Amino acid sequence: MRTKMDRMLNNVSRPDCYEEAIIESVTGPLVLSIWKSRHGDPTVLFIPGTKTHPLFYEDFLNQLAMKNVNVIGLHLVGHGKSPRVKGLYTYNEMLQNGLDAIQYALDRFGSKLFLVGSSLGGILCADLAGRDSRIKGIFPHNLLVPSLPESIVVTRFGRLIPRNKYIYKAIVKFVLLSAFLFPRMQIPFSFYLEDKHIYKNKEIFELFYEDPIGLIDYPLYFLASLFRADLSNISNGSINCPVIMLVVKGDPIVPFEYNKKVFQMIKSPKKEMLLFEGSQHFILNESYERVAEEVVLKISEIT
């Protein structure tokens, strides 16, 4: 486990097993963080959550690599170590980032490719699985579907605004219009999420905001693109691999009932809700050993 200083500097636990690479995508150069095992071992392509990057989850990703898994962490456009060459970006551009990283992973380590992602990364995992049949399985954590009116419960407005589809549609239209008028307006993460509930661990919570290569806010242009995203792959049968949702039963941000609703939407040959007891939102950081063990066990069952 890394020290607080290691986390602040985005150092890795085992530098001899770690390297970085750059690939090209529609948005420009992207950085990949790579924890090496062996060619032919299963590979996990990890897509991080809102505002963050793979090195923020280093303890979890290193734990996977120590269990004979090659791990590739994607620094999405405008995130982490990827060059800030594009001020405005969209969900669909991030989707292409994922497709380009998938190709790199298959070329580098072989065909046993799995996707793991949290929050924004979870959405991308599910969408990518419906677009690339070479993926062997996905593990989305905090999988959100922005088109669902129930998604309002995840925000800090969930207790104030009724879960009514007409009210929700009006909110979406307001966001889209605002993004058209003020695309570069920066929206702080804490504006729409109860950030004080994100972490039980104070040290990790502080790092979430103090991380020198993390983001503080998002352009309204990007948030609007999430509402416009076509996520029909999740429910139209395009996914042809197992879907294992990582769910914390007492998650203080994403209610269990919401996770169940999303789970019911998913259409795939096999789906499973892998439940964890507790009240942590970012279990990949705070209980990384437990989650890594379960993920590797499921990978071994699939392969």
C-alpha positions as CSV (number, residue, x, y, z in Angstrom):
1,M,0.0,0.0,0.0
2,R,1.3,3.4,-0.9
3,T,2.0,6.2,1.5
4,K,0.2,9.5,1.4
5,M,3.2,11.1,-0.2
6,D,3.3,8.4,-2.9
7,R,-0.3,9.0,-3.6
8,M,0.2,12.8,-3.8
9,L,3.1,12.3,-6.2
10,N,1.2,9.6,-8.2
11,N,4.0,7.1,-7.6
12,V,3.5,3.4,-8.1
13,S,4.1,0.5,-5.7
14,R,6.2,-1.6,-8.1
15,P,8.0,0.6,-10.6
16,D,9.8,-2.4,-12.1
17,C,6.4,-3.7,-13.3
18,Y,5.0,-0.4,-14.5
19,E,5.4,1.6,-17.6
20,E,3.6,4.2,-19.6
21,A,2.7,4.4,-23.3
22,I,1.2,6.9,-25.6
23,I,-1.4,6.1,-28.3
24,E,-3.2,8.3,-30.8
25,S,-6.9,8.9,-30.7
26,V,-9.4,11.3,-32.3
27,T,-8.7,13.7,-29.5
28,G,-4.9,13.6,-29.8
29,P,-2.3,11.7,-27.7
30,L,-3.5,9.6,-24.8
31,V,-1.4,8.2,-22.0
32,L,-1.8,4.6,-20.9
33,S,-0.6,3.4,-17.4
34,I,0.5,-0.3,-17.7
35,W,1.1,-2.8,-15.0
36,K,2.8,-5.8,-16.7
37,S,2.2,-9.5,-16.0
38,R,2.9,-11.8,-19.0
39,H,1.7,-12.0,-22.6
40,G,-1.2,-14.4,-22.7
41,D,-2.4,-13.6,-19.1
42,P,-5.8,-12.0,-18.9
43,T,-5.8,-8.2,-19.5
44,V,-7.9,-5.6,-17.7
45,L,-8.5,-2.3,-19.4
46,F,-9.4,0.1,-16.6
47,I,-11.4,3.2,-17.3
48,P,-11.5,5.6,-14.3
49,G,-14.4,7.5,-12.8
50,T,-15.3,11.2,-12.9
51,K,-12.4,13.6,-12.6
52,T,-9.8,11.0,-11.9
53,H,-7.2,8.9,-13.7
54,P,-5.7,5.4,-13.4
55,L,-2.9,6.3,-10.9
56,F,-5.6,7.5,-8.5
57,Y,-6.6,3.8,-8.3
58,E,-3.0,2.5,-8.3
59,D,-3.5,0.3,-5.2
60,F,-6.4,-1.6,-6.8
61,L,-4.7,-1.9,-10.2
62,N,-1.4,-3.0,-8.8
63,Q,-3.3,-5.6,-6.8
64,L,-4.8,-7.0,-10.0
65,A,-1.4,-7.1,-11.6
66,M,0.0,-9.1,-8.6
67,K,-2.6,-11.7,-9.4
68,N,-1.2,-12.5,-12.9
69,V,-3.3,-9.9,-14.8
70,N,-2.0,-7.4,-17.2
71,V,-3.5,-4.0,-16.5
72,I,-3.9,-1.0,-18.8
73,G,-5.3,2.2,-17.3
74,L,-6.7,4.7,-19.7
75,H,-6.0,8.4,-19.1
76,L,-9.1,9.8,-21.0
77,V,-9.0,13.0,-23.1
78,G,-8.4,16.0,-20.8
79,H,-7.7,13.7,-17.8
80,G,-4.7,12.6,-15.8
81,K,-1.4,12.6,-17.7
82,S,-3.0,12.9,-21.2
83,P,-1.9,16.2,-22.8
84,R,-4.5,18.9,-22.5
85,V,-4.7,19.5,-26.2
86,K,-8.5,19.8,-26.3
87,G,-10.4,22.1,-24.1
88,L,-13.9,20.8,-25.1
89,Y,-14.5,17.1,-25.4
90,T,-17.5,14.8,-25.5
91,Y,-18.7,11.5,-24.3
92,N,-18.5,10.1,-27.8
93,E,-14.8,11.1,-28.1
94,M,-14.1,9.3,-24.9
95,L,-15.9,6.3,-26.4
96,Q,-13.4,6.4,-29.2
97,N,-10.6,6.7,-26.7
98,G,-11.8,3.4,-25.3
99,L,-12.0,1.7,-28.6
100,D,-8.4,2.8,-29.4
101,A,-7.2,1.5,-26.0
102,I,-8.9,-1.8,-26.6
103,Q,-7.0,-2.3,-29.9
104,Y,-3.7,-1.5,-28.1
105,A,-4.5,-4.0,-25.3
106,L,-5.4,-6.8,-27.8
107,D,-2.2,-6.2,-29.9
108,R,0.0,-6.0,-26.8
109,F,-1.2,-8.8,-24.5
110,G,-3.6,-11.1,-26.4
111,S,-7.2,-11.8,-26.7
112,K,-8.3,-12.4,-23.0
113,L,-9.5,-8.8,-22.6
114,F,-11.8,-7.6,-19.8
115,L,-13.0,-4.1,-19.0
116,V,-13.3,-2.6,-15.5
117,G,-14.6,0.9,-14.9
118,S,-16.2,3.1,-12.2
119,S,-18.9,5.8,-12.6
120,L,-18.1,7.5,-16.0
121,G,-15.8,4.5,-16.6
122,G,-18.6,2.1,-15.9
123,I,-20.8,3.8,-18.5
124,L,-18.0,3.5,-21.1
125,C,-17.4,-0.1,-20.2
126,A,-21.0,-1.1,-20.9
127,D,-21.2,0.9,-24.1
128,L,-17.9,-0.4,-25.4
129,A,-19.0,-4.0,-24.7
130,G,-21.9,-3.4,-27.1
131,R,-19.5,-2.1,-29.8
132,D,-16.6,-4.6,-29.7
133,S,-17.4,-8.3,-29.6
134,R,-13.8,-9.2,-28.7
135,I,-14.3,-8.2,-25.1
136,K,-14.6,-11.2,-22.8
137,G,-16.4,-9.6,-19.9
138,I,-17.0,-6.3,-18.2
139,F,-17.1,-5.2,-14.5
140,P,-18.9,-1.8,-14.3
141,H,-18.9,-0.1,-10.9
142,N,-21.6,2.6,-10.3
143,L,-23.0,2.1,-13.7
144,L,-25.3,5.1,-14.4
145,V,-27.7,5.6,-17.3
146,P,-28.2,9.4,-17.6
147,S,-31.4,9.0,-19.7
148,L,-33.2,7.4,-16.7
149,P,-35.3,9.9,-14.7
150,E,-34.3,7.9,-11.6
151,S,-30.7,9.1,-12.1
152,I,-31.6,12.3,-10.3
153,V,-31.3,10.4,-7.0
154,V,-27.5,10.2,-7.6
155,T,-27.2,14.0,-7.5
156,R,-27.5,16.3,-4.6
157,F,-30.8,17.4,-6.0
158,G,-32.3,13.9,-5.6
159,R,-34.2,14.8,-2.4
160,L,-35.6,18.1,-3.8
161,I,-36.8,17.1,-7.3
162,P,-39.6,14.6,-7.8
163,R,-38.6,11.5,-9.9
164,N,-41.0,12.5,-12.7
165,K,-40.0,11.9,-16.3
166,Y,-41.4,15.2,-17.4
167,I,-39.6,17.2,-14.8
168,Y,-36.4,15.3,-15.6
169,K,-36.8,16.0,-19.4
170,A,-37.2,19.7,-18.6
171,I,-34.0,19.6,-16.6
172,V,-32.1,17.8,-19.5
173,K,-33.4,20.4,-22.0
174,F,-32.2,23.2,-19.7
175,V,-28.7,21.6,-19.5
176,L,-28.6,21.2,-23.3
177,L,-29.6,24.8,-23.9
178,S,-27.2,26.1,-21.3
179,A,-24.4,24.1,-22.9
180,F,-25.2,25.5,-26.3
181,L,-25.1,29.1,-25.0
182,F,-22.1,28.6,-22.5
183,P,-20.2,25.5,-23.6
184,R,-17.0,26.4,-21.7
185,M,-18.7,27.2,-18.4
186,Q,-16.9,25.1,-15.8
187,I,-19.2,23.1,-13.4
188,P,-17.6,22.1,-10.1
189,F,-18.0,18.4,-9.3
190,S,-19.4,19.3,-5.9
191,F,-22.2,21.3,-7.6
192,Y,-24.1,18.2,-8.6
193,L,-22.7,15.5,-6.2
194,E,-22.7,15.3,-2.4
195,D,-18.9,15.1,-2.3
196,K,-18.8,14.7,1.5
197,H,-20.3,11.2,1.1
198,I,-17.9,10.0,-1.5
199,Y,-15.1,8.8,0.9
200,K,-15.2,7.4,4.4
201,N,-11.4,7.6,4.4
202,K,-10.4,11.2,5.1
203,E,-7.0,10.8,3.5
204,I,-8.4,9.6,0.2
205,F,-11.1,12.3,0.3
206,E,-8.4,15.0,0.6
207,L,-6.4,13.5,-2.2
208,F,-9.5,13.5,-4.4
209,Y,-9.3,17.3,-4.4
210,E,-5.6,17.8,-4.0
211,D,-4.4,15.4,-6.7
212,P,-2.1,17.5,-8.9
213,I,-3.3,15.9,-12.1
214,G,-7.0,15.5,-11.2
215,L,-9.8,17.7,-12.4
216,I,-11.8,20.1,-10.3
217,D,-14.6,20.7,-12.7
218,Y,-16.0,19.8,-16.1
219,P,-17.1,22.0,-19.0
220,L,-20.9,22.2,-19.4
221,Y,-20.3,21.0,-23.0
222,F,-19.1,17.6,-21.8
223,L,-21.9,17.2,-19.2
224,A,-24.5,17.9,-21.9
225,S,-22.9,15.3,-24.1
226,L,-23.6,12.6,-21.5
227,F,-27.3,13.4,-21.7
228,R,-27.1,13.1,-25.5
229,A,-25.2,9.8,-25.5
230,D,-26.8,6.8,-27.1
231,L,-26.6,4.1,-24.5
232,S,-29.0,1.7,-26.1
233,N,-26.3,-0.9,-26.3
234,I,-26.9,-1.6,-22.7
235,S,-30.4,-2.8,-23.2
236,N,-30.7,-3.8,-26.9
237,G,-28.8,-7.1,-26.8
238,S,-25.6,-5.8,-28.4
239,I,-23.5,-6.9,-25.4
240,N,-22.4,-10.5,-26.0
241,C,-20.2,-11.0,-23.0
242,P,-20.8,-11.5,-19.3
243,V,-21.6,-8.3,-17.3
244,I,-20.7,-8.4,-13.6
245,M,-21.9,-5.3,-11.9
246,L,-19.8,-4.3,-8.8
247,V,-22.3,-3.0,-6.3
248,V,-21.9,-1.8,-2.7
249,K,-25.2,-2.4,-0.9
250,G,-25.0,0.6,1.3
251,D,-23.4,3.0,-1.2
252,P,-24.2,6.5,0.1
253,I,-24.3,8.0,-3.4
254,V,-25.8,5.4,-5.7
255,P,-28.8,3.7,-4.0
256,F,-29.2,-0.1,-4.2
257,E,-32.6,0.3,-5.7
258,Y,-31.1,2.4,-8.6
259,N,-28.4,-0.3,-9.2
260,K,-31.2,-2.9,-9.3
261,K,-33.1,-0.9,-12.0
262,V,-30.0,-0.5,-14.1
263,F,-29.2,-4.2,-13.7
264,Q,-32.7,-5.1,-15.0
265,M,-32.1,-3.0,-18.1
266,I,-29.0,-4.9,-19.1
267,K,-29.3,-7.5,-21.8
268,S,-26.4,-9.9,-22.2
269,P,-25.8,-13.7,-22.3
270,K,-24.9,-13.7,-18.6
271,K,-25.2,-11.0,-16.0
272,E,-24.5,-10.9,-12.3
273,M,-24.6,-8.4,-9.5
274,L,-21.5,-8.9,-7.4
275,L,-22.6,-7.5,-4.0
276,F,-20.3,-6.0,-1.4
277,E,-21.4,-5.2,2.1
278,G,-20.5,-1.8,3.6
279,S,-21.3,1.9,3.0
280,Q,-18.4,2.9,0.8
281,H,-18.9,4.7,-2.5
282,F,-15.4,4.2,-4.0
283,I,-14.8,0.7,-2.9
284,L,-12.0,0.3,-5.5
285,N,-9.9,2.7,-3.3
286,E,-11.0,1.8,0.2
287,S,-11.3,-2.0,-0.1
288,Y,-9.2,-2.6,-3.1
289,E,-7.8,-6.0,-2.0
290,R,-11.3,-7.5,-1.5
291,V,-12.5,-6.2,-4.9
292,A,-9.4,-7.3,-6.8
293,E,-9.7,-10.8,-5.4
294,E,-13.4,-11.1,-6.5
295,V,-12.7,-9.6,-9.9
296,V,-9.8,-12.0,-10.6
297,L,-11.9,-15.0,-9.4
298,K,-14.6,-14.1,-11.9
299,I,-12.1,-13.6,-14.7
300,S,-10.7,-17.1,-14.0
301,E,-14.3,-18.5,-14.2
302,I,-14.9,-16.8,-17.6
303,T,-11.5,-17.8,-19.1
